[in-house]
Amino acid sequence: MKKFILATLIVGLSATTLLAAQDAKKENRKAWLDNMAYNCGRGFVNCLTCWIEVPRNLIYENVRNPFFGSIAGASDGAFLTAARVFGGATDIASFGLTGPGIYGNAFPEYVWQSKWIADDALVIQEINRNAKKETEEEMAEVDVEVVETVE
């Protein structure tokens, strides 16, 4: 009986979607259906890839703060995993009628659109690179002065 109900539900949803697509062609509402399909697909993708938030946040927070990064990264990752599952399940349950939903600049639509390396860490890396170059240049000048005095 459960299989019959599940099969009936799947066939009913498929038929409804096909009828809506035919109706949309007549009334030129294709953009609306495309957004529904996009949002529903986004929901499935977010439900399947939500677990990637934990390693992403571990990397991100460890770059920002190596001492407390693993603790902050694990907690942020767990929270954002739950948020991504919630957003994905909402997209799926509403058949894509959610619109932009919870997604925005701070919480992108997909996990791969999020930052993986902190910006301030990139600045520190650049400062360290420049300091290393300056030290090497100073050492080269000292070597030149030593060679000139020996001759």
Summary of the structure (lengths in Angstrom):
residues: 151
radius of gyration: 26.7
end to end distance: 98.9
largest distance: 98.9
contacts: 384
relative contact order: 0.10
helix: 80%
strand: 0%
